[in-house]
């Protein structure tokens, strides 16, 4: 008997024995694989879009603005779905999974409320969120990366246009940090309680003149100062960016330095003269590209 046929027979026996395979995800995977061997086609989608759910109806109509509920434009959602698509997708329709995941991120609400919004079980929301998180994370090194040396002059020219001053013609990045709200972690909770009076972990990011992230670093407790986060990041420790002869700009929470990375910050207030004040204004324009992102 051919190995493929043996595999199908064994899989069907497992499916019929509920005591042997109680895990729904295992049964679904077996069902999808046997379907592939039997039909020699891509796995079928056995969970489809429910057009009566308002959140899905907005997506299906092709016109409604998705930003208020998903914090992303329709074109961006479509591009994300296309990037995440795989020939081995099975289970819930990929569009449904992406929308569930984005709504959970955008609303920062519980699995229970998301399950009500999409009329699907809460356990399914849990599975979708974790599965999509792994998929999105797998794209990190493909999408968040340092620009090539060929692109550096274009980025510098872009920052010069943003700042409106030739004094900042060598800027190739903006750096800033933000606090990601979390529940109280219990042990060592005071370390995560930040100056904004909530528990958080810190995200440090660097972007180019178009707002494209080129480096991220996350995980430090919310009480840690931005300068300390920087000094413990690979960007600083390994001197990864910017290249020689260029610099990045940051707000007054960061130190002004030339080694191991070149980082330019504004003059401290109150300023000494009009020239310094003018520099700070141009510096703020160049730095403004990253602040709305965080």
GIMO-V174174 format. One record per pair of residues at least 24 apart in sequence whose ideal C-beta (glycine too) atoms are under 10 Angstrom apart, sorted by the first residue. I is the first residue (numbers start at 0). GAP is how many residues later the second one is. Records with the same first field share a line. If there is no record, write none. Layout:
# GIMO-V174174
I->GAP + GAP
This chain:
# GIMO-V174174
1->35
3->30 + 32 + 33 + 34
4->32
6->26 + 27 + 30
7->25 + 26 + 27 + 29 + 30
8->25
9->24
10->26
23->99 + 100 + 103
24->66 + 102 + 106
27->62 + 63
28->61 + 62
30->59 + 60
31->56 + 57 + 58 + 59
32->55 + 57
34->55
35->52 + 54
41->44 + 45 + 46 + 47 + 48
42->44 + 45 + 46 + 47 + 48
43->46
44->44 + 45 + 46 + 47 + 48 + 49 + 50 + 51
45->44 + 45 + 46 + 47
46->43 + 44 + 45 + 46 + 49 + 50 + 73 + 77
47->44 + 45 + 47 + 48
48->43 + 44 + 46 + 47 + 50 + 69
49->46 + 68 + 69 + 70
51->67
52->43 + 46 + 63 + 64 + 65 + 66 + 67
53->63 + 64 + 65
54->41 + 44 + 45 + 48 + 59 + 62 + 63 + 64
55->37 + 39 + 40 + 43 + 44 + 61 + 62 + 63
57->41
58->36 + 37 + 39 + 40
59->35
65->33 + 36 + 37 + 40
66->39
67->38
68->30 + 33 + 34 + 37 + 38 + 48
69->28 + 29 + 31 + 32 + 33 + 35 + 36 + 37
70->31 + 32 + 34 + 35 + 36
71->26 + 30 + 33 + 34
75->26
76->25
79->52 + 55 + 56 + 59
82->52 + 53 + 56 + 59 + 60
83->48 + 51 + 52 + 54 + 55
85->49
90->33 + 36 + 37 + 40
91->26 + 28 + 32 + 35 + 36 + 39
93->38 + 41
95->24 + 28 + 32
96->27 + 28 + 30 + 31 + 32 + 34 + 35 + 38
97->30 + 34 + 37 + 38
98->29
99->24 + 25 + 27 + 28 + 29 + 32
100->24 + 27 + 28 + 29 + 30 + 31 + 32 + 34 + 35
101->30
103->24 + 25 + 28 + 29
104->24 + 27 + 28 + 31
107->73
139->73 + 76
142->69 + 70 + 71
143->61 + 62 + 63 + 68 + 69 + 70 + 71 + 72
144->67 + 68 + 69 + 70
145->26 + 27 + 60 + 62 + 68 + 69 + 89 + 94 + 95 + 96 + 97
146->25 + 26 + 61 + 65 + 67 + 94 + 95 + 96
148->94
150->57 + 63
151->56 + 89 + 90 + 91 + 93 + 94
152->93
153->54 + 55 + 56
154->53 + 54 + 55 + 57 + 59 + 87 + 91
155->52 + 53 + 86 + 89 + 90 + 91
156->52
157->50 + 51 + 52 + 128 + 131
158->49 + 50 + 87 + 88 + 89 + 90 + 126 + 127 + 128 + 130
159->49 + 122 + 126
160->48 + 124 + 125
161->47 + 48 + 87 + 120 + 123 + 124 + 125 + 126 + 127
162->46 + 86 + 116 + 118 + 119 + 120 + 121 + 122 + 123 + 124 + 125 + 126
163->117 + 118 + 121 + 122
164->113 + 114 + 116 + 117 + 118 + 120 + 121
165->116
166->97 + 111 + 112 + 115 + 116 + 119
167->79 + 81 + 96 + 111 + 114 + 115 + 117 + 118 + 119
168->77
169->72 + 75 + 76 + 77 + 78 + 92 + 94
170->38 + 71 + 75 + 76 + 77 + 78 + 91 + 93 + 112 + 115 + 116
171->34 + 36 + 37 + 42 + 69 + 70 + 71 + 73 + 74 + 75 + 76 + 77 + 90
172->32 + 33 + 34 + 35 + 36 + 41 + 42 + 62 + 68 + 69 + 73 + 74 + 75 + 76 + 77 + 88 + 90 + 113 + 116 + 117
173->31 + 32 + 33 + 34 + 35 + 37 + 40 + 74 + 75 + 76 + 77 + 112 + 113 + 114 + 115 + 116 + 117 + 119
174->29 + 30 + 31 + 32 + 40 + 51 + 55 + 58 + 60 + 66 + 73 + 74 + 75 + 76 + 78 + 79 + 86 + 88 + 90 + 112 + 115
175->27 + 28 + 29 + 30 + 31 + 50 + 73 + 74 + 75 + 77 + 78 + 111 + 113 + 114 + 115 + 117 + 118
176->25 + 26 + 27 + 28 + 40 + 41 + 43 + 47 + 48 + 49 + 50 + 52 + 53 + 73 + 74 + 76 + 77 + 113 + 117
177->24 + 25 + 26 + 27 + 40 + 48 + 112 + 113 + 115 + 116
178->24 + 43 + 115
179->38 + 39 + 42 + 114
180->41
181->39 + 40
184->36
187->33 + 35
188->32
189->31 + 33
190->29 + 30 + 31 + 32 + 33
191->28 + 29 + 30 + 31 + 32
192->28 + 29 + 30
193->27 + 28 + 29 + 30
194->27 + 28 + 30
195->26
196->25
197->24
198->24
201->24 + 26 + 27
202->26 + 91
203->25 + 26 + 28 + 29 + 31 + 32 + 46 + 50 + 90
204->85 + 88 + 89
205->27 + 29 + 34 + 35 + 36 + 42 + 44 + 84
206->41 + 82 + 83 + 84 + 86 + 87
207->81 + 82
208->77 + 80 + 81
209->79
210->78 + 79 + 81 + 82
211->77 + 81
212->77 + 80 + 81
213->26 + 27 + 28 + 34
214->25 + 26 + 33
224->28 + 29
225->24 + 25 + 26 + 27 + 28 + 29
226->26 + 27 + 28 + 30
228->24 + 25
229->24 + 25 + 27 + 31 + 33
230->24 + 26 + 29
232->28
234->25 + 26 + 28
235->24 + 25 + 27
236->24
247->38 + 39 + 42
248->34 + 35 + 36 + 37 + 38 + 39 + 40 + 41
249->33 + 37 + 40
250->32 + 33 + 36 + 39 + 40
251->28
